[in-house]
Amino acid sequence: MEKTIIIVAGGQGMRFNAEKPKQFLYIRDRPISMHTIDLFHNYDRKMQIILGLAENYFSYWESICEQFHFEVPHTLSPGGDTRYHTVKNALSKVKRGNVVGIHDAVRPLVYKHTIDRCYEEAEKSGAAIPCIGVHNTIREITKDGSRWLDREKLRAVQTPQVFQYNILMKAYQQEYSESFTDDASVVESVGYPVKLVEGNPENIKITTPEDLVFAEAVFDYYKLKSGFF
């Protein structure tokens, strides 16, 4: 199986309230995006890596790659107004026939076993996404107030979301809709079922300063254990 990973780093990170987008903030020694790219490169040295990044940050990215002597092979692709458009731009660079994953640049804590499960299931069934169980009590807001939801029937969705080439290409030929909250929703909208596989709880999306503190603690812990793999 030949693999591609599209790493989406097009966001501005407004909720983080930092001077630069969160994908450029550091976890310990390097920017978050570099840790994420490294994970996939170490997982499969032959994997095609595409970084979807706002074009106005191309030169900045190239300068910090030089600063950190970051030499992992990857291709830059211009980001778009939404995640959908960033992924669609990147698809033009995907090697035909590859199994294609899409991953958030600010999820640097995904484990090898999670990546494995996603690619293996997608190769077999067409589409796979990692999920974890919901541990908190969940309530849905209604017009009359709120109602309890059975958390045993709910899952929190993560990335990488992985798809067979032809399925993903067909899905991204349709017009954009605000209902496309992730790549699985784009694929499901053209009639393809999506399989759920087990994710890992540490695989959070770094969205707030508190998330960054958690990520640094996880990095420090696993550094003592000789890495994530």
JOMO-V242024 format. One record per backbone hydrogen bond with DSSP energy under -0.5 kcal/mol. CO is the residue of the C=O (numbers start at 1). NH is the residue of the N-H. If there is no record, write none. Layout:
BEGIN
{{CO NH} {CO NH}}
END
This chain:
BEGIN
{{2 99} {3 48} {4 101} {5 7} {5 50} {6 8} {6 103} {7 9} {7 52} {8 105} {9 54} {13 16} {13 17} {13 18} {14 17} {21 24} {22 25} {23 33} {25 32} {26 28} {27 29} {27 30} {30 27} {31 34} {31 35} {32 36} {33 37} {34 38} {35 39} {36 40} {37 41} {38 42} {39 43} {40 44} {44 47} {48 5} {48 50} {49 75} {50 7} {50 52} {51 53} {51 77} {52 9} {53 79} {54 57} {55 58} {57 61} {58 62} {59 63} {60 64} {61 65} {62 66} {63 67} {64 68} {65 70} {66 69} {69 71} {75 51} {77 53} {82 86} {83 87} {84 88} {85 89} {86 90} {87 91} {88 92} {89 92} {90 93} {91 94} {95 98} {98 100} {99 4} {99 101} {100 163} {101 6} {102 160} {102 161} {103 8} {104 107} {106 206} {107 110} {111 115} {112 116} {113 117} {114 118} {115 119} {116 120} {117 121} {118 122} {119 123} {120 124} {121 125} {121 126} {122 126} {126 164} {127 195} {128 162} {129 197} {130 158} {131 199} {132 156} {133 135} {138 149} {140 147} {142 145} {145 142} {147 140} {149 138} {149 151} {150 153} {151 134} {151 154} {154 134} {155 157} {156 132} {160 130} {160 162} {161 102} {162 128} {163 100} {164 168} {165 169} {166 170} {167 171} {168 172} {170 173} {171 174} {177 180} {179 181} {182 186} {183 187} {184 188} {185 189} {187 190} {187 192} {188 191} {195 129} {197 131} {200 203} {202 204} {204 206} {205 207} {208 212} {209 213} {210 214} {211 215} {212 216} {213 217} {214 218} {215 219} {216 220} {217 221} {218 222} {219 223} {220 224} {221 225} {222 227} {223 226}}
END
